[in-house]
């Protein structure tokens, strides 16, 4: 919390615009410092300007550019001392760059490990296949959109991240990928875990993977509002409690989604149309205040004494 206060100019009474930007149909990008627009805000600063300036100087002195070969050398020395490597060890070891720096320079932490001859005991196959499953989510969403257009006459729109569909600005379906977790024992039921992001409306389609997390085993359809939280946890015994339905084939899943959306569409109020109802007399109402006929009054002539 304190580093955030000391690095954000908003707390000394300044507002900054154009930190980030997003072009139409493209990803959000961070803009360089020289493109930021600063302005005096109508708010009272809560951090002294002198303290803020000293904090910026200290933060700048801490930032030291280290060549990539030096980054790997320090990582190798840490491995010799600690016997293993993980994100926590890297972030808490003095003299090592942050994990995000290794990811930025080498593509991933696993690739940095490979360059120093270290193989993590953690299964990283799931991380390596994120792009594959992201494309699978987008493919399912696109195919469902075509079905909804042809069969229900809806006009679904693919969301920016490609994992869901919106109809008239509201989320109706989102696709998630749930990897199968390692069993703790033969007596324990299989469990799946999916990251649900901030989705809280519409339907969730959870694509459960097989034991090797290489193929889609089945689909679970459940309401997004059934439970809040960052993750969706599923097991063979939790479907009834979560009001979920299991489908083995994609066609059966799409049919169930169509049936649900068809009911919702029929229940929703239709667009307002001009009323064809006529007045009791069968004649259109005359114009005037409140739709009533205007009355005419006779004005008596004034007498002049």
Buried (B, 14 or more C-beta within 10 A) or exposed (E): EEEEBBEEBBBBBBEBEEEEEEEEEEEEEEEEEEEEEEEEBEEEBEBEEEEBEEBEEEEEEEEEEBEEEEBBEBBBBBBEEEEEBEEEBBEEBEEBBEBEBBBEBBEEBBEBBEBBEBEEEEEBEBEEBEEEBBEBBBEBBEEBBEBBEEEBEBEBEBBEEBBBBBBEEEBBBBBBBBBBBEEEEEEEEBBBEBEBEEBBEBBBBBBBBEEEBEEBBBBBBBBBEEBEEEEBBBBEEBBEEBEBBBBEEBEBBBBBBBEBBBEEBEEEEEEEEEEEEEEEEEEEEEEEEEEEEEEEEEEEEEEEE
